[in-house]
Amino acid sequence: MSQTGELASVISRRQALILLGAAGAAIIAGRATVYSASGTSNDGKLPACVVTPKQTEGPFFVDERLERSDIRVDPSDGSVKSGVPLRLTFHVSAIRGAGCKALSGAIVDLWQCDAVGTYSAVNEGDPRSAGKHFLRGYQVTDADGNTQFTTIYPGWYPGRTVHIHFKVRADAQSGKAREITSQLYFDDALTDRIHAQQPYSSKGRRSVKNQQDGLFRNGGGQLMLSPVESREGYLATFDIGLQMT
């Protein structure tokens, strides 16, 4: 099946779940105070951390509860997804009033496609996806609000620019859950350099860059990673604040 057909098939089978999941995420995440790109909130206060624009969960989230740091490994057979290594650190803060504090015990989920645009666990008719759980997992933030994943630089699939999905879930003191779902993006020039290498280049030239992507144009500039090159591949850190009061 072509990648375009594969995407349409996934969306068709999961449309109801997507609509319900996206609505629920919007209700929960919508409780957070909205901050502008300058970091100023809608009530004029300036926090020390950043509230991230929420974006759609999409059709590919599967809550498999795979607690692990290295999500390159497929637990079904022990294979490791090939690609340029990316070590991604999240720093999660709780926003209470105008102040911020490292948020421990928050669940951070990460999921993405592989170097040729395939997601695991979402297309029952595709042997590359069915029964697989590569490039998915979650970690719990430590006392400093940090959690770290080892993954690969993502590939692409039709209709989207290159991105990684994430979700942060936490419980407030009031007992109400707080959640935000969004996506991370990369500089187009860096993506072009990495995608010129194997195994990415076997997919061919990508069809959509950042400014052509409708989701990116809706807050993507605040969701950019700035990877730095390391001996193993690339390192990146992303700061996020979650309104807890």
C-alpha positions as semicolon CSV with decimal commas, in nm:
position;residue;x (nm);y (nm);z (nm)
1;M;0,000;0,000;0,000
2;S;0,125;0,350;-0,078
3;Q;0,204;0,587;0,208
4;T;-0,088;0,811;0,102
5;G;-0,326;0,515;0,100
6;E;-0,187;0,400;0,432
7;L;-0,256;0,739;0,589
8;A;-0,610;0,752;0,450
9;S;-0,679;0,400;0,577
10;V;-0,562;0,483;0,927
11;I;-0,768;0,800;0,942
12;S;-1,078;0,625;0,809
13;R;-1,068;0,347;1,068
14;R;-0,995;0,573;1,361
15;Q;-1,195;0,883;1,274
16;A;-1,441;0,855;1,562
17;L;-1,169;0,796;1,819
18;I;-0,967;1,087;1,683
19;L;-1,259;1,326;1,711
20;L;-1,340;1,217;2,065
21;G;-0,974;1,224;2,174
22;A;-0,906;1,562;2,021
23;A;-1,216;1,711;2,184
24;G;-1,119;1,577;2,525
25;A;-0,763;1,704;2,494
26;A;-0,887;2,048;2,394
27;I;-1,117;2,067;2,696
28;I;-0,843;1,969;2,942
29;A;-0,557;2,163;2,785
30;G;-0,784;2,461;2,733
31;R;-0,781;2,525;3,106
32;A;-0,423;2,646;3,081
33;T;-0,354;3,017;3,063
34;V;-0,255;3,119;2,711
35;Y;0,078;3,301;2,671
36;S;0,200;3,503;2,379
37;A;0,532;3,443;2,204
38;S;0,690;3,700;2,438
39;G;0,590;3,490;2,739
40;T;0,329;3,737;2,869
41;S;0,002;3,583;2,983
42;N;-0,343;3,708;2,899
43;D;-0,365;3,866;3,246
44;G;-0,038;4,054;3,200
45;K;0,177;3,840;3,427
46;L;0,516;3,716;3,313
47;P;0,606;3,360;3,421
48;A;0,957;3,221;3,431
49;C;0,854;2,926;3,215
50;V;0,664;2,886;2,891
51;V;0,316;2,758;2,816
52;T;0,321;2,577;2,483
53;P;0,051;2,611;2,215
54;K;-0,154;2,293;2,201
55;Q;-0,193;2,114;1,869
56;T;-0,395;1,817;1,751
57;E;-0,313;1,470;1,876
58;G;-0,366;1,329;1,528
59;P;-0,455;0,970;1,443
60;F;-0,137;0,806;1,569
61;F;-0,145;0,823;1,951
62;V;-0,168;0,481;2,117
63;D;-0,164;0,473;2,498
64;E;0,047;0,159;2,529
65;R;0,203;0,263;2,863
66;L;0,554;0,179;2,744
67;E;0,773;0,336;3,011
68;R;1,118;0,367;2,858
69;S;1,381;0,618;2,762
70;D;1,517;0,465;2,439
71;I;1,214;0,448;2,214
72;R;1,411;0,334;1,909
73;V;1,376;-0,027;2,020
74;D;1,075;-0,231;1,912
75;P;0,986;-0,445;2,217
76;S;0,813;-0,700;1,994
77;D;1,141;-0,825;1,847
78;G;1,426;-0,616;1,993
79;S;1,506;-0,445;1,664
80;V;1,633;-0,086;1,666
81;K;1,503;0,175;1,423
82;S;1,778;0,322;1,209
83;G;1,826;0,694;1,166
84;V;2,024;0,988;1,300
85;P;2,012;0,964;1,683
86;L;1,834;1,243;1,869
87;R;1,845;1,276;2,247
88;L;1,551;1,492;2,353
89;T;1,514;1,636;2,704
90;F;1,190;1,786;2,832
91;H;1,195;2,031;3,122
92;V;0,844;2,055;3,265
93;S;0,739;2,330;3,507
94;A;0,418;2,387;3,700
95;I;0,276;2,739;3,675
96;R;0,095;2,853;3,986
97;G;-0,002;3,219;3,984
98;A;0,288;3,413;3,835
99;G;0,554;3,166;3,952
100;C;0,701;2,843;3,818
101;K;0,836;2,533;3,986
102;A;0,983;2,213;3,846
103;L;0,701;1,961;3,807
104;S;0,791;1,611;3,921
105;G;0,577;1,305;3,854
106;A;0,434;1,430;3,523
107;I;0,392;1,176;3,244
108;V;0,551;1,276;2,914
109;D;0,452;1,069;2,609
110;L;0,647;1,083;2,282
111;W;0,555;0,928;1,948
112;Q;0,672;0,979;1,590
113;C;0,722;0,819;1,250
114;D;1,042;0,642;1,150
115;A;1,291;0,751;0,883
116;V;1,058;0,649;0,599
117;G;0,737;0,792;0,746
118;T;0,584;0,487;0,916
119;Y;0,416;0,492;1,259
120;S;0,397;0,176;1,466
121;A;0,079;0,017;1,606
122;V;-0,171;0,208;1,392
123;N;-0,218;0,022;1,063
124;E;-0,333;-0,334;1,120
125;G;-0,297;-0,418;0,752
126;D;0,067;-0,313;0,723
127;P;0,332;-0,556;0,856
128;R;0,565;-0,259;0,914
129;S;0,315;-0,124;1,170
130;A;0,090;-0,400;1,300
131;G;0,207;-0,542;1,632
132;K;0,504;-0,303;1,642
133;H;0,575;-0,041;1,908
134;F;0,885;0,141;1,785
135;L;0,930;0,513;1,842
136;R;0,670;0,529;2,119
137;G;0,703;0,556;2,492
138;Y;0,669;0,764;2,802
139;Q;0,882;0,884;3,091
140;V;0,795;1,037;3,430
141;T;0,961;1,366;3,520
142;D;1,215;1,361;3,802
143;A;1,247;1,601;4,097
144;D;1,389;1,866;3,863
145;G;1,103;1,831;3,615
146;N;1,324;1,660;3,358
147;T;1,280;1,355;3,143
148;Q;1,492;1,235;2,852
149;F;1,425;1,026;2,542
150;T;1,663;0,868;2,293
151;T;1,499;0,859;1,952
152;I;1,586;0,935;1,589
153;Y;1,539;1,242;1,374
154;P;1,197;1,182;1,219
155;G;1,123;1,118;0,855
156;W;0,823;1,248;0,662
157;Y;0,493;1,134;0,518
158;P;0,254;1,301;0,270
159;G;0,065;1,609;0,384
160;R;0,282;1,705;0,683
161;T;0,611;1,873;0,759
162;V;0,861;1,689;0,979
163;H;0,745;1,673;1,341
164;I;0,733;1,480;1,670
165;H;0,420;1,442;1,884
166;F;0,416;1,477;2,261
167;K;0,168;1,480;2,548
168;V;0,220;1,592;2,909
169;R;-0,019;1,473;3,180
170;A;-0,020;1,572;3,546
171;D;-0,252;1,595;3,846
172;A;-0,310;1,933;4,012
173;Q;-0,342;1,976;4,387
174;S;-0,716;2,015;4,334
175;G;-0,723;1,660;4,203
176;K;-0,817;1,769;3,850
177;A;-0,604;1,640;3,567
178;R;-0,402;1,880;3,355
179;E;-0,294;1,783;3,007
180;I;-0,141;1,935;2,697
181;T;-0,086;1,768;2,361
182;S;0,128;1,930;2,095
183;Q;0,401;1,879;1,835
184;L;0,767;1,972;1,791
185;Y;0,923;2,099;1,469
186;F;1,265;2,138;1,309
187;D;1,443;2,393;1,094
188;D;1,391;2,308;0,725
189;A;1,759;2,350;0,638
190;L;1,864;2,098;0,904
191;T;1,598;1,855;0,788
192;D;1,717;1,882;0,430
193;R;2,074;1,799;0,535
194;I;1,969;1,499;0,741
195;H;1,719;1,369;0,489
196;A;1,990;1,363;0,222
197;Q;2,137;1,065;0,414
198;Q;2,024;0,705;0,427
199;P;1,777;0,569;0,525
200;Y;1,585;0,896;0,483
201;S;1,686;0,951;0,121
202;S;1,522;0,622;0,017
203;K;1,186;0,793;0,077
204;G;1,260;1,065;-0,176
205;R;1,221;1,440;-0,145
206;R;0,959;1,552;0,107
207;S;0,654;1,730;-0,029
208;V;0,572;1,972;0,258
209;K;0,797;2,213;0,447
210;N;0,714;2,412;0,758
211;Q;0,540;2,713;0,605
212;Q;0,330;2,487;0,382
213;D;0,198;2,293;0,682
214;G;-0,132;2,419;0,824
215;L;-0,058;2,298;1,176
216;F;0,287;2,455;1,179
217;R;0,138;2,790;1,077
218;N;-0,080;2,771;1,389
219;G;0,187;2,818;1,656
220;G;0,468;2,608;1,513
221;G;0,718;2,889;1,553
222;Q;0,689;2,846;1,931
223;L;0,739;2,470;1,903
224;M;1,075;2,465;1,725
225;L;1,358;2,250;1,852
226;S;1,715;2,374;1,819
227;P;1,924;2,055;1,804
228;V;2,299;2,076;1,853
229;E;2,532;1,822;1,702
230;S;2,695;1,569;1,932
231;R;2,927;1,273;1,886
232;E;2,632;1,034;1,859
233;G;2,392;1,256;1,665
234;Y;2,195;1,553;1,798
235;L;2,083;1,687;2,137
236;A;1,780;1,906;2,200
237;T;1,592;2,043;2,501
238;F;1,234;2,168;2,518
239;D;1,090;2,372;2,807
240;I;0,720;2,356;2,880
241;G;0,500;2,504;3,151
242;L;0,168;2,358;3,263
243;Q;-0,093;2,576;3,438
244;M;-0,179;2,391;3,760
245;T;-0,411;2,633;3,944
